[in-house]
Structures are given as structure tokens and as C-alpha cells.
Amino acid sequence: MMGRRGVSEGVVDQVVTGLIEQGYLDDEQFARGFVEDRRQLDGWGTERIARRLEAAGIAPEVYERALARAPGHELEAAVDVLARRLRAAPADDAARHRALGLLVRKGYDLDLAYEAVRTFERARAS
């Protein structure tokens, strides 16, 4: 884009080199930060995060490494989503189905979403 605006190729190379050296153009770092932010701030699951990183042009092997760094945290994140969104544990199958749907829309695998709903129910019952 800078080249199209009349900036010389040498200046463009210098700027890009500086950005790389400072870590601003590091796909690994970006993917790790994105995974952490989307899980903590938005409650997203692995599938949704992977789709967004792929759409942003991040290579699959890069985002898969970022997602694998904290695999145990996904269940906790899903339970946290339920705790933030639901006032009480689901009391019947219809409420469980709605809770499952919420997590699946957030990008959680169906099996993990089911486990999260059950974990949330047990935690609220105690």
C-alpha cells in the first residue's frame, strides 16, 4: 500500500524490517495473543478461533500451535461462558439444549460443550 502511495521501495523495506524486528509482524505472536483474547474476552471455542485466524491469513500450523498451548483451558472457558450468560444451571432438557447451542455458536466442539454444561450443572448444584 505504501508503494502505491509513492513511498520508495527502500523506505518500504526499511519500515517492514523494523516492524519485523519489533515483533509487530510475527504471526506466531499474533496467533497466541488472538487465542488468549478471544477465549478470555469473548469466550470463543477452538473451532471459531481457528476459522477467524485462517480467514486472517494465518497458516494452519501456526494457529494450531497457538491453540495447543493451553488445551485444558477450553473446558474452563466454556464453563465460564455459561456462568456469565446463565443465571442458573439448566433445569430441563430444553434449557440444556439452549446452553449447548450457545456454546456451539461460540465455536466449541459439541462433545466439549456437553461436558461443559454437565460441569456447570454439577458446580451449581453443590
N, C-alpha and C positions, 0 to 999 in steps of 0.2 A: 504494500500500500504506500509506503514511503517513497518507493521508486516511482510510482505513478504520479506522485506529487512533486517531482523534480528534485528529490534528495539524491545525492550522488551514491553510487553503488558502494564506494569506500565507506561513507558515513553509515549506510545501512548495515554493512558488515560489522563495523565497529560497535554500533548500538546492539546488534544481535549478540555479538560476542560478549559484551558487557552484561546483557541480560542473562545469558547462559552462566557466566561466571558468578553472578549474584544469586543464582538458583531460581530465577523467575520463569525460565523456560525448561523446567525439569518435570517431565511427565510423571515420573515416579513420585516426586514430592506432591505434585498437584493431585494425583490419584489418592494418595494416603490422606491428604487433607480433606478431599471431597468425601471420601468414605466416612471419615470420622464426623465431619459436619453433618452429612445427610443422616447418619444414624442417630447422632445426638440431638440435632436441632429439629429434624423433620420426621424422625422415626422410620426412615426408609429401610426396606429389606434389601438383601443382596441382589435379587433379580432386577429391581428398579434402579439401583445404583449402577449395576453393570450396563444396563441399557443406556443410561444417561452418559456414562463415561465413553462407551463405544460411539454414541452419537457425537460426542465432543472430539472424536478422532484419536482417543487413547487406545493403544494396541491392547488386544485381549490379554496377552501375557503380563502386561504392566498392571492393568486393573485387577486381574486375578491375584497377583501377588499382594496388592493393597488390600483386597478383600480377605485374603487368607491370614493376614497378620493378626486378626482378632476374631477367630471363628466362634469362640464360646460366647462372645458378647451379643450375638444376634438374638438368641432367645431372651436374654435380659432386655434388649432393646424392644423386642416385640411386646413383652410383658409391660414395659414402661409405657408403650403406646396405649395399651388397654387401660392402664392405671390413669393416664391423663385424659382419656376420652370417655371412659365409662364411670358412672357413679357407683355402681355395684357390680358384683360378679353376675354373669348371665344366670338367670333363674330357670330358663327352659331352653328347649332345642331351638326355638326361633331366635332367642337372644344370642345363643351360641353361634348360630348361623350368621347373624349380623356382625358379631365380633370377628368371626373368621373372615367374612367378606372385607371388613375394614383392614385387616392385616394383609390379605391377599392383594388388595388395591394398593397398599403401601409397598408391595414388592416382596413380601415374604412367601417362601415356599409353603404349600398347603400343609405338609406334614409338620413343619416348624410352627405354623400358625395354630394348628390344632393343639400342639404341645403347649404353646404359649397361653391359649385360652384355658386349658386344664390347669396349668401352673397358676394363672391368675385366679381361677376359682378356688384352688386349694389355699392360696395365700389369703384370700378374703374370708375364707371360712374359719381360719384359725384366729 
